[in-house]
Amino acid sequence: MNKIDQRDLFPGALEMMILRTLKRQPLHGYALAQHIKQTSNELLQIEEGSLYPALQRMLKAGWLTAHWEISSTNRRVRTYTLTRTGAKHLEREMSSFERMLEGIKRVLSPVKP
């Protein structure tokens, strides 16, 4: 399994994955990291040193809100929720990403005679 951190991803990839995950449901940090890991078939493992600074940046940007609660294992956890501003940002970023991916596919595709 490859361990990655933010510098191994293209700019904005970690934020997009976090925002997309939180669009489904509010989660705490560990659950976010586990969801990304499981959804990627363990190809992506987000380290705490990348995850929590990204969450803080997104809170400051107004893309997320957070509140403290008690988890099912009786631990105090900070749960993150996507804001309307965060949802709009995600939509713009996904659109930009899809255009970039299309361009990359065109460049990497075999040349047709």
Phi, psi and omega in degrees: 000133179273131173266128179239159168229182190302324183291344178275349179259158174291155182305129178092351184294314181298315180299318179299317180296320179294311181299317181295320179295316181287343174295328179289315182189152175295143180214161171270168187306311182298318179296324176299310181299318179294320180298314180298316179299311183291318181295328180273013185054039177066019174282333181242128175230109183275124180278151179304324181294343175258321186295306188291322173297324177295317178299319179296318178299318182289327174296314180297326180284348181085013180278340181225158164238163180216148174213155180271141175208176179259128182282174178295340177264015177065035177247149177282122181229153176261118183261134184254140180231139178288135176266171176299320177298319178295321179294320178293319178298316179301316180300315178296316181294320179296319179297315179297317179298316180297321177295316179297317180298320177299317178297318179297317179301318181296319181292322184275347182289153179299144179287130179273134181292000000 
